Amino acid sequence: MDLTSLDYQAANPASELTNISAWVFRAVAGHLPVLRSLQIPGQVDAADLAELAGSVIHEFSTVGYSTAVAQSGESTIYISATRTSAQVTVAAPTRALVETALTSIERLAKAPRLPGVVDVTFWTLSRGYPRVQVKRLSTPAWAEIEMNYAAAVSSALSQLVALDGKVGQGQLLIWTGPPGTGKTTALRALMREWASWCQFHVIIDPERLFAEPSYLLDLLNEAQRGNYQSADTQEPAARPWRAIVCEDADDFIASSNRKATGAGMSRLLNVADGVLGQGERVLILMTSNAPVSRIDPALLRPGRNLGHLEFEALSEVEAQRWLGNSTAAIPAGGLTLAELFERSGAVTRLVSKPTSQMTHGNYL
């Protein structure tokens, strides 16, 4: 085998872009005398595995296909991965170095998953084609964090995390609430609790997802396949659920912005309970810092909406219980989760001088 025999074309319109990794590999490793490959079954993200194996030089990912090049000591590594397997090629000065690198990479790819580590797929549209990257996220158990929420929110979340794939009617989840109230932390716990029956897909650019039909169809088709090689022949009940997550979607779901997002909103509703979403086993979770009064009522309609959770600060009593033996006074309006962590000393921030009012910012 030699470098000129490497030909990693993807069955994708963006295939010319995937060759860049192969070109980089040839440029870096062309002078190395020993080259060997191995096949690793199962779904692997090339960039994720390359990062574990060495220092990443180049990576590319698109729907169902990813490539990466990494350097580890004197060895250069090329990884080409599909949704069903990965091919790893290593070039090095000696056979011993090649064998060592391949053995290490195979072990990393097959390493047992740590408790609470969940595969999450991130999506974005780039140059007209969707790009995806699978990341392994560390997530908390719901039992570990349920005290972080006001009683009403904690009760609703407990019912939500207890779902086991029998979702029933309604495929749309709306989470609203001020910044710092723990929406992202709750989302990570949900990923862990639902890991056995639901795959999570986080959309980095939700405003484009529902605005561009081809992007949405690519997502539905790819998410449907998941880790299954024969998903197209499976009965719908045999497929896992997928949760499409759109964080910080204030502008998109606000009723005042319906004119600007009209077509996109229609597609969202069509996935949630229309013809487009029939048989797809898809849940859509949208988070927003906006108050419920700003949310488009169409998103909250019974039968379409699986749940609307309004995150809020913990009350004085709840905040005092959370802080334990602290004797510090609690404001009348209570404290958000972010403020509680700051008071406990778990997080700190640098300020040049005290201020009477500090905004929380607009992120979750």
Solvent accessible surface area in square Angstrom, and as a share of the most:
residue,aa,sasa,rsa
1,M,132,0.59
2,D,74,0.38
3,L,26,0.13
4,T,120,0.70
5,S,67,0.43
6,L,5,0.03
7,D,105,0.55
8,Y,23,0.09
9,Q,104,0.46
10,A,11,0.08
11,A,118,0.92
12,N,33,0.17
13,P,93,0.59
14,A,1,0.01
15,S,22,0.14
16,E,102,0.46
17,L,32,0.16
18,T,0,0.00
19,N,22,0.11
20,I,59,0.30
21,S,0,0.00
22,A,1,0.01
23,W,142,0.50
24,V,33,0.19
25,F,0,0.00
26,R,68,0.25
27,A,89,0.69
28,V,51,0.29
29,A,0,0.00
30,G,45,0.43
31,H,146,0.65
32,L,28,0.14
33,P,103,0.65
34,V,31,0.18
35,L,29,0.15
36,R,102,0.37
37,S,31,0.20
38,L,30,0.15
39,Q,107,0.47
40,I,2,0.01
41,P,97,0.61
42,G,37,0.36
43,Q,80,0.35
44,V,25,0.14
45,D,16,0.08
46,A,0,0.00
47,A,7,0.06
48,D,26,0.13
49,L,6,0.03
50,A,0,0.00
51,E,105,0.47
52,L,98,0.49
53,A,18,0.14
54,G,24,0.23
55,S,77,0.50
56,V,59,0.34
57,I,78,0.40
58,H,46,0.20
59,E,60,0.27
60,F,17,0.07
61,S,5,0.03
62,T,1,0.00
63,V,25,0.15
64,G,15,0.14
65,Y,22,0.09
66,S,9,0.06
67,T,0,0.00
68,A,0,0.00
69,V,0,0.00
70,A,0,0.00
71,Q,55,0.24
72,S,44,0.28
73,G,71,0.69
74,E,110,0.49
75,S,6,0.04
76,T,1,0.00
77,I,2,0.01
78,Y,0,0.00
79,I,0,0.00
80,S,10,0.07
81,A,1,0.01
82,T,54,0.32
83,R,56,0.20
84,T,45,0.26
85,S,24,0.16
86,A,0,0.00
87,Q,50,0.22
88,V,0,0.00
89,T,0,0.00
90,V,0,0.00
91,A,1,0.01
92,A,0,0.00
93,P,45,0.28
94,T,65,0.38
95,R,163,0.60
96,A,70,0.55
97,L,63,0.31
98,V,1,0.00
99,E,62,0.28
100,T,90,0.53
101,A,14,0.11
102,L,3,0.01
103,T,83,0.48
104,S,34,0.22
105,I,3,0.01
106,E,63,0.28
107,R,149,0.54
108,L,47,0.23
109,A,21,0.16
110,K,120,0.51
111,A,44,0.34
112,P,124,0.78
113,R,106,0.39
114,L,129,0.64
115,P,116,0.73
116,G,13,0.12
117,V,31,0.18
118,V,15,0.09
119,D,57,0.30
120,V,0,0.00
121,T,22,0.13
122,F,50,0.21
123,W,0,0.00
124,T,41,0.24
125,L,13,0.06
126,S,37,0.24
127,R,184,0.67
128,G,55,0.53
129,Y,73,0.28
130,P,9,0.06
131,R,67,0.24
132,V,17,0.10
133,Q,42,0.19
134,V,24,0.14
135,K,61,0.26
136,R,93,0.34
137,L,50,0.25
138,S,80,0.51
139,T,7,0.04
140,P,20,0.13
141,A,19,0.15
142,W,19,0.07
143,A,73,0.56
144,E,106,0.48
145,I,14,0.07
146,E,65,0.29
147,M,106,0.47
148,N,9,0.05
149,Y,12,0.05
150,A,6,0.04
151,A,71,0.55
152,A,73,0.56
153,V,8,0.05
154,S,18,0.12
155,S,60,0.39
156,A,33,0.26
157,L,1,0.01
158,S,40,0.25
159,Q,128,0.57
160,L,13,0.06
161,V,18,0.10
162,A,75,0.58
163,L,46,0.23
164,D,92,0.48
165,G,16,0.16
166,K,169,0.71
167,V,13,0.07
168,G,62,0.59
169,Q,156,0.69
170,G,6,0.05
171,Q,30,0.13
172,L,0,0.00
173,L,1,0.01
174,I,0,0.00
175,W,0,0.00
176,T,2,0.01
177,G,7,0.07
178,P,66,0.41
179,P,21,0.13
180,G,14,0.14
181,T,3,0.02
182,G,7,0.07
183,K,0,0.00
184,T,42,0.24
185,T,35,0.20
186,A,2,0.02
187,L,5,0.02
188,R,80,0.29
189,A,1,0.00
190,L,1,0.00
191,M,5,0.02
192,R,71,0.26
193,E,66,0.29
194,W,1,0.00
195,A,55,0.42
196,S,111,0.72
197,W,33,0.12
198,C,6,0.04
199,Q,43,0.19
200,F,4,0.02
201,H,11,0.05
202,V,14,0.08
203,I,4,0.02
204,I,111,0.56
205,D,13,0.07
206,P,15,0.09
207,E,99,0.44
208,R,92,0.33
209,L,0,0.00
210,F,1,0.01
211,A,57,0.44
212,E,60,0.27
213,P,64,0.40
214,S,74,0.48
215,Y,1,0.00
216,L,3,0.01
217,L,84,0.42
218,D,50,0.26
219,L,0,0.00
220,L,5,0.02
221,N,75,0.39
222,E,15,0.07
223,A,0,0.00
224,Q,26,0.12
225,R,68,0.25
226,G,9,0.09
227,N,93,0.48
228,Y,86,0.33
229,Q,149,0.66
230,S,64,0.41
231,A,2,0.01
232,D,99,0.51
233,T,115,0.67
234,Q,41,0.18
235,E,124,0.56
236,P,60,0.38
237,A,81,0.63
238,A,56,0.43
239,R,28,0.10
240,P,20,0.12
241,W,24,0.08
242,R,0,0.00
243,A,1,0.01
244,I,1,0.00
245,V,0,0.00
246,C,0,0.00
247,E,40,0.18
248,D,60,0.31
249,A,5,0.04
250,D,28,0.15
251,D,101,0.52
252,F,13,0.05
253,I,0,0.00
254,A,1,0.00
255,S,46,0.30
256,S,102,0.66
257,N,45,0.23
258,R,94,0.34
259,K,198,0.84
260,A,82,0.63
261,T,22,0.13
262,G,26,0.25
263,A,64,0.50
264,G,5,0.05
265,M,0,0.00
266,S,67,0.43
267,R,64,0.23
268,L,0,0.00
269,L,26,0.13
270,N,60,0.31
271,V,1,0.00
272,A,1,0.01
273,D,47,0.24
274,G,19,0.18
275,V,131,0.75
276,L,55,0.27
277,G,3,0.02
278,Q,120,0.54
279,G,46,0.44
280,E,31,0.14
281,R,59,0.22
282,V,1,0.00
283,L,1,0.00
284,I,0,0.00
285,L,2,0.01
286,M,0,0.00
287,T,1,0.00
288,S,0,0.00
289,N,25,0.13
290,A,3,0.03
291,P,78,0.49
292,V,58,0.34
293,S,95,0.61
294,R,95,0.35
295,I,5,0.03
296,D,7,0.04
297,P,96,0.60
298,A,24,0.19
299,L,0,0.00
300,L,50,0.25
301,R,107,0.39
302,P,114,0.72
303,G,36,0.35
304,R,32,0.12
305,N,25,0.13
306,L,44,0.22
307,G,16,0.16
308,H,54,0.24
309,L,13,0.07
310,E,93,0.42
311,F,5,0.02
312,E,87,0.39
313,A,31,0.24
314,L,5,0.02
315,S,53,0.34
316,E,79,0.35
317,V,101,0.58
318,E,32,0.14
319,A,0,0.00
320,Q,60,0.27
321,R,166,0.60
322,W,55,0.19
323,L,28,0.14
324,G,45,0.43
325,N,151,0.77
326,S,40,0.26
327,T,138,0.80
328,A,49,0.38
329,A,89,0.69
330,I,24,0.12
331,P,60,0.37
332,A,92,0.71
333,G,66,0.63
334,G,9,0.08
335,L,7,0.03
336,T,12,0.07
337,L,9,0.05
338,A,47,0.37
339,E,49,0.22
340,L,0,0.00
341,F,70,0.29
342,E,58,0.26
343,R,105,0.38
344,S,62,0.40
345,G,51,0.49
346,A,68,0.53
347,V,77,0.44
348,T,120,0.70
349,R,129,0.47
350,L,181,0.90
351,V,83,0.48
352,S,120,0.78
353,K,139,0.59
354,P,127,0.80
355,T,74,0.43
356,S,118,0.76
357,Q,156,0.69
358,M,87,0.39
359,T,126,0.73
360,H,97,0.43
361,G,41,0.40
362,N,129,0.66
363,Y,144,0.55
364,L,22,0.11
